[in-house]
């Protein structure tokens, strides 16, 4: 799979589903699962890891400090009180 096609496919999948927040993580996870053996598998894993960073930071703040913050501009919460 060519890198440009890979990025295009991921972006189109996200746009078609009108996904936001954690839904994007689900799409990336599915793409990673389906990429077993593909040369671009590492790219998908790196994209997934980078996309997870805000959520992991938010969960760390919640666990360590008891603070629950919105995940982005949409003010959507990944976790609920």
NUMAR-908189 format. One line per 5 residues: number of its first residue (from 0); their letters; for each residue y negated, z, x negated of N, C-alpha, C. Coordinates in Angstrom, 1 decimal, decimal comma, always signed. Layout:
! NUMAR-908189
NUM	a	Y:Z:X:Y:Z:X:Y:Z:X | ...
END
This chain:
! NUMAR-908189
0	xxxxx	+1,2:+0,0:-0,9:+0,0:+0,0:+0,0:-1,2:+0,0:-0,9 | -2,2:-0,9:-0,6:-3,4:-1,0:-1,4:-4,3:+0,2:-1,0 | -5,1:+0,7:-2,0:-5,9:+1,9:-1,8:-7,0:+1,6:-0,7 | -7,6:+0,4:-0,7:-8,6:+0,1:+0,3:-8,0:+0,1:+1,7 | -6,8:-0,5:+1,8:-6,1:-0,5:+3,1:-5,7:+0,9:+3,5
5	xxxxx	-5,3:+1,7:+2,6:-5,0:+3,1:+2,9:-6,2:+3,9:+3,5 | -7,3:+3,8:+2,8:-8,5:+4,5:+3,3:-8,9:+3,9:+4,7 | -8,9:+2,6:+4,8:-9,2:+2,0:+6,1:-8,3:+2,4:+7,2 | -7,0:+2,5:+6,9:-6,0:+3,0:+7,9:-6,3:+4,4:+8,3 | -6,6:+5,3:+7,4:-6,9:+6,7:+7,7:-8,1:+6,8:+8,5
10	xxxxx	-9,2:+6,1:+8,1:-10,5:+6,1:+8,8:-10,3:+5,6:+10,3 | -9,6:+4,5:+10,4:-9,4:+3,9:+11,7:-8,6:+4,8:+12,6 | -7,6:+5,4:+12,1:-6,8:+6,4:+12,9:-7,6:+7,5:+13,4 | -8,5:+8,1:+12,5:-9,4:+9,2:+12,9:-10,4:+8,7:+13,9 | -11,0:+7,5:+13,7:-12,0:+7,0:+14,6:-11,4:+6,7:+16,0
15	xxxxx	-10,2:+6,1:+16,0:-9,6:+5,7:+17,3:-9,2:+7,0:+18,1 | -8,8:+8,0:+17,4:-8,5:+9,2:+18,2:-9,6:+10,1:+18,4 | -10,8:+9,8:+17,9:-12,0:+10,6:+18,1:-11,8:+12,0:+17,6 | -11,1:+12,1:+16,5:-10,7:+13,4:+16,0:-11,8:+14,1:+15,3 | -11,8:+15,4:+15,3:-12,8:+16,3:+14,7:-12,0:+17,5:+14,1
20	xxxxx	-12,6:+18,1:+13,1:-12,1:+19,4:+12,6:-10,6:+19,4:+12,2 | -9,9:+20,3:+12,8:-8,5:+20,5:+12,5:-7,6:+19,3:+12,9 | -8,1:+18,5:+13,9:-7,4:+17,3:+14,3:-7,2:+16,3:+13,1 | -8,3:+16,3:+12,3:-8,3:+15,4:+11,1:-7,2:+15,9:+10,1 | -7,1:+17,2:+10,0:-6,1:+17,8:+9,1:-4,7:+17,4:+9,6
25	xxxxx	-4,5:+17,4:+10,9:-3,2:+17,0:+11,5:-2,9:+15,5:+11,1 | -3,9:+14,7:+11,3:-3,7:+13,2:+11,0:-3,3:+13,1:+9,5 | -4,1:+13,7:+8,6:-3,8:+13,6:+7,2:-2,4:+14,1:+6,9 | -2,0:+15,2:+7,5:-0,7:+15,8:+7,3:+0,4:+14,8:+7,7 | +0,2:+14,2:+8,8:+1,2:+13,2:+9,3:+1,3:+12,0:+8,4
30	xxxxx	+0,1:+11,5:+7,9:+0,1:+10,4:+6,9:+0,8:+10,8:+5,6 | +0,6:+12,1:+5,2:+1,3:+12,5:+4,0:+2,8:+12,6:+4,2 | +3,2:+13,1:+5,3:+4,7:+13,1:+5,6:+5,3:+11,7:+5,6 | +4,5:+10,8:+6,2:+5,0:+9,4:+6,3:+4,9:+8,6:+5,0 | +4,3:+9,2:+4,0:+4,1:+8,4:+2,8:+5,1:+8,7:+1,7
35	xxxxx	+6,2:+9,3:+2,0:+7,2:+9,7:+1,0:+7,6:+8,4:+0,3 | +7,5:+8,4:-1,0:+7,9:+7,3:-1,8:+6,8:+6,3:-2,1 | +5,7:+6,4:-1,3:+4,6:+5,4:-1,6:+3,9:+5,8:-2,8 | +3,4:+4,7:-3,6:+2,6:+5,0:-4,8:+1,3:+5,8:-4,5 | +0,8:+5,6:-3,3:-0,5:+6,2:-3,0:-0,3:+7,6:-2,4
40	xxxxx	+0,9:+8,1:-2,4:+1,2:+9,4:-1,8:+0,3:+10,5:-2,4 | +0,0:+10,4:-3,7:-0,8:+11,4:-4,3:-2,2:+11,4:-3,8 | -2,7:+10,2:-3,5:-4,1:+10,1:-2,9:-4,1:+10,8:-1,6 | -3,1:+10,6:-0,7:-3,1:+11,2:+0,6:-3,0:+12,7:+0,4 | -2,2:+13,2:-0,5:-2,1:+14,7:-0,7:-3,5:+15,2:-1,2
45	xxxxx	-4,2:+14,5:-2,1:-5,5:+14,9:-2,5:-6,5:+15,0:-1,4 | -6,5:+13,9:-0,5:-7,4:+13,9:+0,6:-7,1:+15,1:+1,5 | -5,8:+15,4:+1,8:-5,5:+16,5:+2,6:-5,9:+17,8:+2,0 | -5,7:+18,0:+0,8:-6,1:+19,2:+0,1:-7,6:+19,4:+0,2 | -8,3:+18,4:-0,1:-9,8:+18,5:+0,0:-10,3:+18,8:+1,4
50	xxxxx	-9,7:+18,2:+2,4:-10,1:+18,4:+3,8:-9,7:+19,8:+4,2 | -8,7:+20,4:+3,6:-8,3:+21,8:+3,9:-9,3:+22,9:+3,4 | -10,0:+22,6:+2,3:-10,8:+23,6:+1,6:-11,7:+24,4:+2,5 | -12,5:+23,7:+3,4:-13,4:+24,5:+4,3:-12,6:+25,5:+5,2 | -11,5:+25,1:+5,7:-10,7:+25,9:+6,6:-10,1:+27,1:+5,8
55	xxxxx	-9,6:+26,8:+4,6:-9,0:+27,9:+3,8:-10,1:+28,9:+3,4 | -11,3:+28,4:+3,1:-12,4:+29,3:+2,7:-12,7:+30,2:+3,9 | -12,7:+29,6:+5,1:-13,1:+30,3:+6,3:-12,0:+31,4:+6,6 | -10,7:+31,0:+6,4:-9,7:+32,0:+6,7:-9,7:+33,1:+5,6 | -10,1:+32,8:+4,4:-10,2:+33,8:+3,4:-11,3:+34,8:+3,7
60	xxxxx	-12,5:+34,3:+4,2:-13,6:+35,2:+4,6:-13,1:+36,0:+5,8 | -12,4:+35,5:+6,7:-11,9:+36,2:+7,9:-11,0:+37,3:+7,5 | -10,0:+37,0:+6,6:-9,0:+38,0:+6,2:-9,6:+39,1:+5,2 | -10,5:+38,6:+4,3:-11,0:+39,6:+3,3:-12,2:+40,4:+3,8 | -13,1:+39,7:+4,6:-14,3:+40,4:+5,1:-14,4:+40,6:+6,6
65	xxxxx	-13,5:+40,1:+7,3:-13,5:+40,2:+8,8:-14,6:+39,4:+9,4 | -15,1:+38,4:+8,7:-16,2:+37,5:+9,2:-15,5:+36,2:+9,7 | -15,9:+35,8:+10,9:-15,4:+34,6:+11,5:-16,6:+33,7:+11,7 | -16,5:+32,5:+11,0:-17,6:+31,6:+11,0:-17,2:+30,3:+11,5 | -18,1:+29,5:+12,1:-17,8:+28,2:+12,6:-17,5:+27,3:+11,4
70	xxxxx	-16,7:+26,2:+11,7:-16,2:+25,4:+10,6:-17,1:+24,2:+10,3 | -18,1:+24,0:+11,1:-19,0:+22,9:+10,8:-20,1:+22,8:+11,9 | -20,7:+21,6:+11,9:-21,9:+21,3:+12,8:-21,5:+21,5:+14,2 | -20,3:+21,2:+14,6:-19,9:+21,3:+16,0:-19,8:+22,7:+16,5 | -19,9:+23,7:+15,6:-19,7:+25,1:+15,9:-18,4:+25,4:+16,5
75	xxxxx	-17,4:+24,6:+16,2:-16,0:+24,9:+16,7:-15,4:+25,9:+15,8 | -14,6:+26,7:+16,4:-13,9:+27,7:+15,6:-12,4:+27,3:+15,5 | -11,9:+27,5:+14,3:-10,5:+27,2:+14,1:-9,7:+28,4:+14,5 | -10,2:+29,5:+14,5:-9,6:+30,8:+14,9:-10,5:+31,4:+16,0 | -9,8:+32,2:+16,8:-10,6:+32,8:+17,9:-10,5:+34,3:+17,7
80	x	-11,6:+35,0:+18,1:-11,6:+36,5:+18,1:-10,5:+37,1:+19,0
END
